[in-house]
Amino acid sequence: MKKLITITAIMYFILAGCSPQKMHTYDTSNVGEAVDSLSFDPQVPTEIPFEPSDIQVDTPEIGQGKMLAIQYTSEGNESFLFRAINENENALDFTTEDIEISESQQGRYGKNGDLKTLRWENDEVNYEVFANDDMSKNQLLEIARNTEPLE
């Protein structure tokens, strides 16, 4: 009987550790205002791996156009930076691993010290997600898988 309880407990913890993390939606209204100022229509994350307590949106000039940069931060100080650019790719590219985002979407993943990045291109827009060690590669993939155009 003890063995059965022990095995059941071990299986529970294994399955709980393998279960997908809950994704959170957020108010995209200030993101929509920034997207409206761009000359291209990027997709943006519609679900993220934590409940955001702060969302900073910027559209800095880059090359001949603008970039969309969104910094998401939680109360527990988890954070990531999402960027969408319709110009040439970022020259600081330390991605080394080809990775499947979906059946029809490939990307590249890399890690440089504490910084992780996931990059991909869709409809002539380059996307990047940057995060520190407080987020996993799978969380970055979930962010990429949950990007959509704003209505």
Secondary structure, 3 states (H helix, E strand, C coil): CHHHHHHHHHHHHHHHHHCCCCCEECCCHHHHHHHHCCCCCCEEECEECCCEEEEEEECCEECCEEEEEEEEEECCCCEEEEEEECCCCCCCCCCCEEEEEECCEEEEEEEECCEEEEEEEECCEEEEEEECCCCCHHHHHHHHHCEEECC
